[in-house]
Amino acid sequence: MCGHCEARVKKALEAVEGVKSAEVSHTAGTAVVTFDNVSDDVLKKAVEDQDYKVLGIE
């Protein structure tokens, strides 16, 4: 993942209704998402729709 890819994933996550913020790090390979009433499956789909894999959700 590069900086441009990081921005794509961030934009996709923030477009999900209920997501308040998303901080994506291409160097760490992580995304920290603040949200209300959003299922894990919806967040996972937003990332996977950008052609990235979700390895886990905590």
PQR file with spaces between the fields and no chain letter, atoms N, CA, C, O and H, PARSE charges and radii, in Angstrom:
ATOM       1  N    MET     1       0.852   -1.173    0.000 -0.4000 1.5000
ATOM       2  CA   MET     1       0.000    0.000    0.000 -0.0000 2.0000
ATOM       3  C    MET     1       0.895    1.233    0.000  0.5500 1.7000
ATOM       4  O    MET     1       1.903    1.285    0.705 -0.5500 1.4000
ATOM       5  N    CYS     2       0.519    2.212   -0.791 -0.4000 1.5000
ATOM       6  CA   CYS     2       1.268    3.468   -0.867 -0.0000 2.0000
ATOM       7  C    CYS     2       0.409    4.608   -0.310  0.5500 1.7000
ATOM       8  O    CYS     2      -0.719    4.390    0.131 -0.5500 1.4000
ATOM       9  H    CYS     2      -0.300    2.171   -1.364  0.4000 1.0000
ATOM      10  N    GLY     3       0.950    5.800   -0.335 -0.4000 1.5000
ATOM      11  CA   GLY     3       0.213    6.956    0.171 -0.0000 2.0000
ATOM      12  C    GLY     3      -1.089    7.200   -0.578  0.5500 1.7000
ATOM      13  O    GLY     3      -2.104    7.555    0.021 -0.5500 1.4000
ATOM      14  H    GLY     3       1.866    5.977   -0.693  0.4000 1.0000
ATOM      15  N    HIS     4      -1.052    7.005   -1.906 -0.4000 1.5000
ATOM      16  CA   HIS     4      -2.272    7.184   -2.709 -0.0000 2.0000
ATOM      17  C    HIS     4      -3.312    6.133   -2.330  0.5500 1.7000
ATOM      18  O    HIS     4      -4.500    6.430   -2.208 -0.5500 1.4000
ATOM      19  H    HIS     4      -0.228    6.717   -2.393  0.4000 1.0000
ATOM      20  N    CYS     5      -2.846    4.904   -2.147 -0.4000 1.5000
ATOM      21  CA   CYS     5      -3.742    3.804   -1.761 -0.0000 2.0000
ATOM      22  C    CYS     5      -4.341    4.071   -0.381  0.5500 1.7000
ATOM      23  O    CYS     5      -5.517    3.800   -0.137 -0.5500 1.4000
ATOM      24  H    CYS     5      -1.881    4.662   -2.246  0.4000 1.0000
ATOM      25  N    GLU     6      -3.523    4.599    0.502 -0.4000 1.5000
ATOM      26  CA   GLU     6      -3.972    4.961    1.851 -0.0000 2.0000
ATOM      27  C    GLU     6      -5.145    5.934    1.764  0.5500 1.7000
ATOM      28  O    GLU     6      -6.143    5.778    2.467 -0.5500 1.4000
ATOM      29  H    GLU     6      -2.568    4.819    0.304  0.4000 1.0000
ATOM      30  N    ALA     7      -5.020    6.925    0.907 -0.4000 1.5000
ATOM      31  CA   ALA     7      -6.073    7.928    0.738 -0.0000 2.0000
ATOM      32  C    ALA     7      -7.345    7.299    0.172  0.5500 1.7000
ATOM      33  O    ALA     7      -8.448    7.680    0.563 -0.5500 1.4000
ATOM      34  H    ALA     7      -4.210    7.052    0.335  0.4000 1.0000
ATOM      35  N    ARG     8      -7.203    6.340   -0.746 -0.4000 1.5000
ATOM      36  CA   ARG     8      -8.365    5.646   -1.322 -0.0000 2.0000
ATOM      37  C    ARG     8      -9.139    4.881   -0.263  0.5500 1.7000
ATOM      38  O    ARG     8     -10.367    4.948   -0.214 -0.5500 1.4000
ATOM      39  H    ARG     8      -6.306    6.030   -1.064  0.4000 1.0000
ATOM      40  N    VAL     9      -8.421    4.154    0.586 -0.4000 1.5000
ATOM      41  CA   VAL     9      -9.066    3.370    1.635 -0.0000 2.0000
ATOM      42  C    VAL     9      -9.731    4.302    2.645  0.5500 1.7000
ATOM      43  O    VAL     9     -10.857    4.052    3.076 -0.5500 1.4000
ATOM      44  H    VAL     9      -7.424    4.099    0.546  0.4000 1.0000
ATOM      45  N    LYS    10      -9.041    5.372    3.022 -0.4000 1.5000
ATOM      46  CA   LYS    10      -9.598    6.346    3.965 -0.0000 2.0000
ATOM      47  C    LYS    10     -10.893    6.942    3.412  0.5500 1.7000
ATOM      48  O    LYS    10     -11.890    7.035    4.128 -0.5500 1.4000
ATOM      49  H    LYS    10      -8.126    5.576    2.672  0.4000 1.0000
ATOM      50  N    LYS    11     -10.878    7.338    2.165 -0.4000 1.5000
ATOM      51  CA   LYS    11     -12.056    7.936    1.532 -0.0000 2.0000
ATOM      52  C    LYS    11     -13.209    6.932    1.488  0.5500 1.7000
ATOM      53  O    LYS    11     -14.357    7.295    1.743 -0.5500 1.4000
ATOM      54  H    LYS    11     -10.068    7.263    1.583  0.4000 1.0000
ATOM      55  N    ALA    12     -12.909    5.680    1.168 -0.4000 1.5000
ATOM      56  CA   ALA    12     -13.948    4.642    1.104 -0.0000 2.0000
ATOM      57  C    ALA    12     -14.569    4.402    2.474  0.5500 1.7000
ATOM      58  O    ALA    12     -15.788    4.279    2.592 -0.5500 1.4000
ATOM      59  H    ALA    12     -11.976    5.385    0.962  0.4000 1.0000
ATOM      60  N    LEU    13     -13.739    4.336    3.505 -0.4000 1.5000
ATOM      61  CA   LEU    13     -14.258    4.120    4.855 -0.0000 2.0000
ATOM      62  C    LEU    13     -15.089    5.309    5.323  0.5500 1.7000
ATOM      63  O    LEU    13     -16.153    5.131    5.914 -0.5500 1.4000
ATOM      64  H    LEU    13     -12.749    4.436    3.410  0.4000 1.0000
ATOM      65  N    GLU    14     -14.609    6.515    5.062 -0.4000 1.5000
ATOM      66  CA   GLU    14     -15.330    7.707    5.504 -0.0000 2.0000
ATOM      67  C    GLU    14     -16.630    7.919    4.734  0.5500 1.7000
ATOM      68  O    GLU    14     -17.489    8.679    5.180 -0.5500 1.4000
ATOM      69  H    GLU    14     -13.744    6.660    4.582  0.4000 1.0000
ATOM      70  N    ALA    15     -16.788    7.261    3.587 -0.4000 1.5000
ATOM      71  CA   ALA    15     -18.024    7.363    2.813 -0.0000 2.0000
ATOM      72  C    ALA    15     -19.132    6.478    3.386  0.5500 1.7000
ATOM      73  O    ALA    15     -20.296    6.621    3.014 -0.5500 1.4000
ATOM      74  H    ALA    15     -16.089    6.643    3.225  0.4000 1.0000
ATOM      75  N    VAL    16     -18.774    5.574    4.281 -0.4000 1.5000
ATOM      76  CA   VAL    16     -19.761    4.678    4.890 -0.0000 2.0000
ATOM      77  C    VAL    16     -20.593    5.471    5.897  0.5500 1.7000
ATOM      78  O    VAL    16     -20.050    6.154    6.765 -0.5500 1.4000
ATOM      79  H    VAL    16     -17.828    5.458    4.583  0.4000 1.0000
ATOM      80  N    GLU    17     -21.910    5.371    5.769 -0.4000 1.5000
ATOM      81  CA   GLU    17     -22.797    6.069    6.699 -0.0000 2.0000
ATOM      82  C    GLU    17     -22.575    5.543    8.113  0.5500 1.7000
ATOM      83  O    GLU    17     -22.626    4.336    8.349 -0.5500 1.4000
ATOM      84  H    GLU    17     -22.351    4.816    5.064  0.4000 1.0000
ATOM      85  N    GLY    18     -22.329    6.456    9.049 -0.4000 1.5000
ATOM      86  CA   GLY    18     -22.069    6.085   10.437 -0.0000 2.0000
ATOM      87  C    GLY    18     -20.607    6.175   10.826  0.5500 1.7000
ATOM      88  O    GLY    18     -20.280    6.178   12.012 -0.5500 1.4000
ATOM      89  H    GLY    18     -22.288    7.436    8.857  0.4000 1.0000
ATOM      90  N    VAL    19     -19.719    6.247    9.836 -0.4000 1.5000
ATOM      91  CA   VAL    19     -18.290    6.385   10.134 -0.0000 2.0000
ATOM      92  C    VAL    19     -18.006    7.849   10.429  0.5500 1.7000
ATOM      93  O    VAL    19     -18.321    8.731    9.630 -0.5500 1.4000
ATOM      94  H    VAL    19     -19.985    6.244    8.872  0.4000 1.0000
ATOM      95  N    LYS    20     -17.405    8.093   11.588 -0.4000 1.5000
ATOM      96  CA   LYS    20     -17.067    9.460   12.002 -0.0000 2.0000
ATOM      97  C    LYS    20     -15.684    9.860   11.515  0.5500 1.7000
ATOM      98  O    LYS    20     -15.470   11.005   11.117 -0.5500 1.4000
ATOM      99  H    LYS    20     -17.149    7.376   12.236  0.4000 1.0000
ATOM     100  N    SER    21     -14.738    8.913   11.543 -0.4000 1.5000
ATOM     101  CA   SER    21     -13.386    9.199   11.065 -0.0000 2.0000
ATOM     102  C    SER    21     -12.671    7.897   10.756  0.5500 1.7000
ATOM     103  O    SER    21     -13.030    6.830   11.255 -0.5500 1.4000
ATOM     104  H    SER    21     -14.912    7.983   11.866  0.4000 1.0000
ATOM     105  N    ALA    22     -11.647    8.014    9.918 -0.4000 1.5000
ATOM     106  CA   ALA    22     -10.808    6.861    9.589 -0.0000 2.0000
ATOM     107  C    ALA    22      -9.379    7.352    9.445  0.5500 1.7000
ATOM     108  O    ALA    22      -9.113    8.307    8.716 -0.5500 1.4000
ATOM     109  H    ALA    22     -11.355    8.880    9.512  0.4000 1.0000
ATOM     110  N    GLU    23      -8.472    6.706   10.132 -0.4000 1.5000
ATOM     111  CA   GLU    23      -7.046    7.005   10.025 -0.0000 2.0000
ATOM     112  C    GLU    23      -6.375    5.753    9.477  0.5500 1.7000
ATOM     113  O    GLU    23      -6.388    4.701   10.116 -0.5500 1.4000
ATOM     114  H    GLU    23      -8.687    5.930   10.725  0.4000 1.0000
ATOM     115  N    VAL    24      -5.793    5.872    8.301 -0.4000 1.5000
ATOM     116  CA   VAL    24      -5.198    4.731    7.615 -0.0000 2.0000
ATOM     117  C    VAL    24      -3.695    4.943    7.527  0.5500 1.7000
ATOM     118  O    VAL    24      -3.236    6.028    7.171 -0.5500 1.4000
ATOM     119  H    VAL    24      -5.782    6.727    7.782  0.4000 1.0000
ATOM     120  N    SER    25      -2.929    3.909    7.852 -0.4000 1.5000
ATOM     121  CA   SER    25      -1.469    3.977    7.786 -0.0000 2.0000
ATOM     122  C    SER    25      -0.956    2.917    6.828  0.5500 1.7000
ATOM     123  O    SER    25      -1.081    1.719    7.086 -0.5500 1.4000
ATOM     124  H    SER    25      -3.301    3.027    8.141  0.4000 1.0000
ATOM     125  N    HIS    26      -0.375    3.366    5.712 -0.4000 1.5000
ATOM     126  CA   HIS    26       0.175    2.384    4.774 -0.0000 2.0000
ATOM     127  C    HIS    26       1.448    1.750    5.319  0.5500 1.7000
ATOM     128  O    HIS    26       1.763    0.612    4.971 -0.5500 1.4000
ATOM     129  H    HIS    26      -0.273    4.338    5.502  0.4000 1.0000
ATOM     130  N    THR    27       2.180    2.458    6.161 -0.4000 1.5000
ATOM     131  CA   THR    27       3.409    1.874    6.720 -0.0000 2.0000
ATOM     132  C    THR    27       3.103    0.790    7.744  0.5500 1.7000
ATOM     133  O    THR    27       3.804   -0.220    7.806 -0.5500 1.4000
ATOM     134  H    THR    27       1.925    3.382    6.444  0.4000 1.0000
ATOM     135  N    ALA    28       2.065    0.991    8.546 -0.4000 1.5000
ATOM     136  CA   ALA    28       1.680   -0.013    9.545 -0.0000 2.0000
ATOM     137  C    ALA    28       0.708   -1.047    8.974  0.5500 1.7000
ATOM     138  O    ALA    28       0.540   -2.127    9.541 -0.5500 1.4000
ATOM     139  H    ALA    28       1.495    1.812    8.496  0.4000 1.0000
ATOM     140  N    GLY    29       0.071   -0.710    7.851 -0.4000 1.5000
ATOM     141  CA   GLY    29      -0.912   -1.613    7.265 -0.0000 2.0000
ATOM     142  C    GLY    29      -2.183   -1.703    8.083  0.5500 1.7000
ATOM     143  O    GLY    29      -2.815   -2.757    8.154 -0.5500 1.4000
ATOM     144  H    GLY    29       0.208    0.167    7.391  0.4000 1.0000
ATOM     145  N    THR    30      -2.560   -0.569    8.711 -0.4000 1.5000
ATOM     146  CA   THR    30      -3.731   -0.568    9.584 -0.0000 2.0000
ATOM     147  C    THR    30      -4.679    0.580    9.252  0.5500 1.7000
ATOM     148  O    THR    30      -4.325    1.549    8.581 -0.5500 1.4000
ATOM     149  H    THR    30      -2.046    0.286    8.653  0.4000 1.0000
ATOM     150  N    ALA    31      -5.893    0.421    9.753 -0.4000 1.5000
ATOM     151  CA   ALA    31      -6.879    1.498    9.705 -0.0000 2.0000
ATOM     152  C    ALA    31      -7.578    1.530   11.057  0.5500 1.7000
ATOM     153  O    ALA    31      -8.010    0.496   11.567 -0.5500 1.4000
ATOM     154  H    ALA    31      -6.181   -0.367   10.298  0.4000 1.0000
ATOM     155  N    VAL    32      -7.685    2.719   11.630 -0.4000 1.5000
ATOM     156  CA   VAL    32      -8.418    2.908   12.880 -0.0000 2.0000
ATOM     157  C    VAL    32      -9.654    3.720   12.526  0.5500 1.7000
ATOM     158  O    VAL    32      -9.561    4.841   12.025 -0.5500 1.4000
ATOM     159  H    VAL    32      -7.334    3.559   11.216  0.4000 1.0000
ATOM     160  N    VAL    33     -10.820    3.127   12.798 -0.4000 1.5000
ATOM     161  CA   VAL    33     -12.079    3.730   12.372 -0.0000 2.0000
ATOM     162  C    VAL    33     -12.948    4.020   13.593  0.5500 1.7000
ATOM     163  O    VAL    33     -13.146    3.153   14.444 -0.5500 1.4000
ATOM     164  H    VAL    33     -10.895    2.217   13.204  0.4000 1.0000
ATOM     165  N    THR    34     -13.460    5.237   13.670 -0.4000 1.5000
ATOM     166  CA   THR    34     -14.412    5.626   14.706 -0.0000 2.0000
ATOM     167  C    THR    34     -15.787    5.669   14.051  0.5500 1.7000
ATOM     168  O    THR    34     -15.980    6.332   13.032 -0.5500 1.4000
ATOM     169  H    THR    34     -13.299    5.941   12.979  0.4000 1.0000
ATOM     170  N    PHE    35     -16.748    4.949   14.652 -0.4000 1.5000
ATOM     171  CA   PHE    35     -18.052    4.838   14.003 -0.0000 2.0000
ATOM     172  C    PHE    35     -19.156    4.554   15.012  0.5500 1.7000
ATOM     173  O    PHE    35     -18.896    4.169   16.152 -0.5500 1.4000
ATOM     174  H    PHE    35     -16.591    4.410   15.479  0.4000 1.0000
ATOM     175  N    ASP    36     -20.395    4.752   14.569 -0.4000 1.5000
ATOM     176  CA   ASP    36     -21.601    4.405   15.325 -0.0000 2.0000
ATOM     177  C    ASP    36     -22.490    3.544   14.435  0.5500 1.7000
ATOM     178  O    ASP    36     -22.747    3.887   13.282 -0.5500 1.4000
ATOM     179  H    ASP    36     -20.606    5.065   13.643  0.4000 1.0000
ATOM     180  N    ASN    37     -22.954    2.429   14.978 -0.4000 1.5000
ATOM     181  CA   ASN    37     -23.943    1.587   14.302 -0.0000 2.0000
ATOM     182  C    ASN    37     -23.548    1.174   12.890  0.5500 1.7000
ATOM     183  O    ASN    37     -24.349    1.283   11.961 -0.5500 1.4000
ATOM     184  H    ASN    37     -22.746    2.150   15.915  0.4000 1.0000
ATOM     185  N    VAL    38     -22.319    0.702   12.726 -0.4000 1.5000
ATOM     186  CA   VAL    38     -21.855    0.170   11.451 -0.0000 2.0000
ATOM     187  C    VAL    38     -21.351   -1.243   11.718  0.5500 1.7000
ATOM     188  O    VAL    38     -20.576   -1.466   12.649 -0.5500 1.4000
ATOM     189  H    VAL    38     -21.668    0.614   13.481  0.4000 1.0000
ATOM     190  N    SER    39     -21.789   -2.186   10.908 -0.4000 1.5000
ATOM     191  CA   SER    39     -21.356   -3.568   11.120 -0.0000 2.0000
ATOM     192  C    SER    39     -19.939   -3.773   10.586  0.5500 1.7000
ATOM     193  O    SER    39     -19.482   -3.064    9.690 -0.5500 1.4000
ATOM     194  H    SER    39     -22.418   -2.005   10.152  0.4000 1.0000
ATOM     195  N    ASP    40     -19.267   -4.752   11.157 -0.4000 1.5000
ATOM     196  CA   ASP    40     -17.927   -5.106   10.689 -0.0000 2.0000
ATOM     197  C    ASP    40     -17.955   -5.476    9.209  0.5500 1.7000
ATOM     198  O    ASP    40     -17.027   -5.153    8.467 -0.5500 1.4000
ATOM     199  H    ASP    40     -19.638   -5.327   11.886  0.4000 1.0000
ATOM     200  N    ASP    41     -19.015   -6.152    8.782 -0.4000 1.5000
ATOM     201  CA   ASP    41     -19.121   -6.577    7.385 -0.0000 2.0000
ATOM     202  C    ASP    41     -19.167   -5.386    6.431  0.5500 1.7000
ATOM     203  O    ASP    41     -18.598   -5.445    5.341 -0.5500 1.4000
ATOM     204  H    ASP    41     -19.769   -6.414    9.384  0.4000 1.0000
ATOM     205  N    VAL    42     -19.831   -4.319    6.827 -0.4000 1.5000
ATOM     206  CA   VAL    42     -19.920   -3.123    5.980 -0.0000 2.0000
ATOM     207  C    VAL    42     -18.546   -2.464    5.866  0.5500 1.7000
ATOM     208  O    VAL    42     -18.149   -2.044    4.780 -0.5500 1.4000
ATOM     209  H    VAL    42     -20.294   -4.271    7.713  0.4000 1.0000
ATOM     210  N    LEU    43     -17.820   -2.371    6.981 -0.4000 1.5000
ATOM     211  CA   LEU    43     -16.474   -1.795    6.943 -0.0000 2.0000
ATOM     212  C    LEU    43     -15.547   -2.658    6.093  0.5500 1.7000
ATOM     213  O    LEU    43     -14.767   -2.145    5.291 -0.5500 1.4000
ATOM     214  H    LEU    43     -18.143   -2.712    7.864  0.4000 1.0000
ATOM     215  N    LYS    44     -15.639   -3.964    6.277 -0.4000 1.5000
ATOM     216  CA   LYS    44     -14.805   -4.895    5.506 -0.0000 2.0000
ATOM     217  C    LYS    44     -15.085   -4.750    4.011  0.5500 1.7000
ATOM     218  O    LYS    44     -14.157   -4.722    3.203 -0.5500 1.4000
ATOM     219  H    LYS    44     -16.273   -4.381    6.929  0.4000 1.0000
ATOM     220  N    LYS    45     -16.350   -4.658    3.647 -0.4000 1.5000
ATOM     221  CA   LYS    45     -16.714   -4.512    2.236 -0.0000 2.0000
ATOM     222  C    LYS    45     -16.169   -3.214    1.651  0.5500 1.7000
ATOM     223  O    LYS    45     -15.718   -3.199    0.506 -0.5500 1.4000
ATOM     224  H    LYS    45     -17.104   -4.681    4.303  0.4000 1.0000
ATOM     225  N    ALA    46     -16.201   -2.132    2.414 -0.4000 1.5000
ATOM     226  CA   ALA    46     -15.681   -0.848    1.931 -0.0000 2.0000
ATOM     227  C    ALA    46     -14.203   -0.964    1.582  0.5500 1.7000
ATOM     228  O    ALA    46     -13.752   -0.399    0.586 -0.5500 1.4000
ATOM     229  H    ALA    46     -16.567   -2.144    3.345  0.4000 1.0000
ATOM     230  N    VAL    47     -13.450   -1.693    2.398 -0.4000 1.5000
ATOM     231  CA   VAL    47     -12.015   -1.883    2.141 -0.0000 2.0000
ATOM     232  C    VAL    47     -11.813   -2.839    0.970  0.5500 1.7000
ATOM     233  O    VAL    47     -11.014   -2.570    0.072 -0.5500 1.4000
ATOM     234  H    VAL    47     -13.817   -2.152    3.207  0.4000 1.0000
ATOM     235  N    GLU    48     -12.529   -3.944    0.982 -0.4000 1.5000
ATOM     236  CA   GLU    48     -12.364   -4.946   -0.074 -0.0000 2.0000
ATOM     237  C    GLU    48     -12.816   -4.428   -1.433  0.5500 1.7000
ATOM     238  O    GLU    48     -12.297   -4.868   -2.459 -0.5500 1.4000
ATOM     239  H    GLU    48     -13.177   -4.163    1.711  0.4000 1.0000
ATOM     240  N    ASP    49     -13.770   -3.505   -1.463 -0.4000 1.5000
ATOM     241  CA   ASP    49     -14.196   -2.890   -2.723 -0.0000 2.0000
ATOM     242  C    ASP    49     -13.080   -2.052   -3.349  0.5500 1.7000
ATOM     243  O    ASP    49     -13.138   -1.722   -4.534 -0.5500 1.4000
ATOM     244  H    ASP    49     -14.191   -3.147   -0.630  0.4000 1.0000
ATOM     245  N    GLN    50     -12.070   -1.711   -2.556 -0.4000 1.5000
ATOM     246  CA   GLN    50     -10.906   -0.975   -3.056 -0.0000 2.0000
ATOM     247  C    GLN    50      -9.764   -1.934   -3.408  0.5500 1.7000
ATOM     248  O    GLN    50      -8.643   -1.500   -3.671 -0.5500 1.4000
ATOM     249  H    GLN    50     -12.022   -1.979   -1.594  0.4000 1.0000
ATOM     250  N    ASP    51     -10.054   -3.228   -3.411 -0.4000 1.5000
ATOM     251  CA   ASP    51      -9.096   -4.296   -3.747 -0.0000 2.0000
ATOM     252  C    ASP    51      -8.016   -4.507   -2.696  0.5500 1.7000
ATOM     253  O    ASP    51      -6.873   -4.827   -3.025 -0.5500 1.4000
ATOM     254  H    ASP    51     -10.965   -3.581   -3.197  0.4000 1.0000
ATOM     255  N    TYR    52      -8.384   -4.327   -1.425 -0.4000 1.5000
ATOM     256  CA   TYR    52      -7.477   -4.621   -0.313 -0.0000 2.0000
ATOM     257  C    TYR    52      -8.113   -5.673    0.571  0.5500 1.7000
ATOM     258  O    TYR    52      -9.335   -5.823    0.586 -0.5500 1.4000
ATOM     259  H    TYR    52      -9.312   -4.067   -1.158  0.4000 1.0000
ATOM     260  N    LYS    53      -7.291   -6.400    1.306 -0.4000 1.5000
ATOM     261  CA   LYS    53      -7.772   -7.449    2.194 -0.0000 2.0000
ATOM     262  C    LYS    53      -7.874   -6.937    3.623  0.5500 1.7000
ATOM     263  O    LYS    53      -7.061   -6.128    4.069 -0.5500 1.4000
ATOM     264  H    LYS    53      -6.299   -6.278    1.294  0.4000 1.0000
ATOM     265  N    VAL    54      -8.876   -7.418    4.322 -0.4000 1.5000
ATOM     266  CA   VAL    54      -9.018   -7.157    5.753 -0.0000 2.0000
ATOM     267  C    VAL    54      -8.548   -8.418    6.462  0.5500 1.7000
ATOM     268  O    VAL    54      -9.127   -9.490    6.287 -0.5500 1.4000
ATOM     269  H    VAL    54      -9.537   -8.075    3.959  0.4000 1.0000
ATOM     270  N    LEU    55      -7.498   -8.284    7.263 -0.4000 1.5000
ATOM     271  CA   LEU    55      -6.941   -9.444    7.955 -0.0000 2.0000
ATOM     272  C    LEU    55      -7.584   -9.676    9.307  0.5500 1.7000
ATOM     273  O    LEU    55      -7.518  -10.781    9.845 -0.5500 1.4000
ATOM     274  H    LEU    55      -7.028   -7.413    7.406  0.4000 1.0000
ATOM     275  N    GLY    56      -8.202   -8.651    9.861 -0.4000 1.5000
ATOM     276  CA   GLY    56      -8.858   -8.793   11.150 -0.0000 2.0000
ATOM     277  C    GLY    56      -9.490   -7.489   11.581  0.5500 1.7000
ATOM     278  O    GLY    56      -9.105   -6.407   11.137 -0.5500 1.4000
ATOM     279  H    GLY    56      -8.256   -7.754    9.424  0.4000 1.0000
ATOM     280  N    ILE    57     -10.471   -7.619   12.459 -0.4000 1.5000
ATOM     281  CA   ILE    57     -11.143   -6.450   13.027 -0.0000 2.0000
ATOM     282  C    ILE    57     -11.170   -6.639   14.530  0.5500 1.7000
ATOM     283  O    ILE    57     -11.616   -7.672   15.030 -0.5500 1.4000
ATOM     284  H    ILE    57     -10.784   -8.497   12.819  0.4000 1.0000
ATOM     285  N    GLU    58     -10.690   -5.638   15.244 -0.4000 1.5000
ATOM     286  CA   GLU    58     -10.658   -5.709   16.714 -0.0000 2.0000
ATOM     287  C    GLU    58     -11.606   -4.698   17.300  0.5500 1.7000
ATOM     288  O    GLU    58     -11.726   -4.598   18.521 -0.5500 1.4000
ATOM     289  H    GLU    58     -10.327   -4.800   14.838  0.4000 1.0000
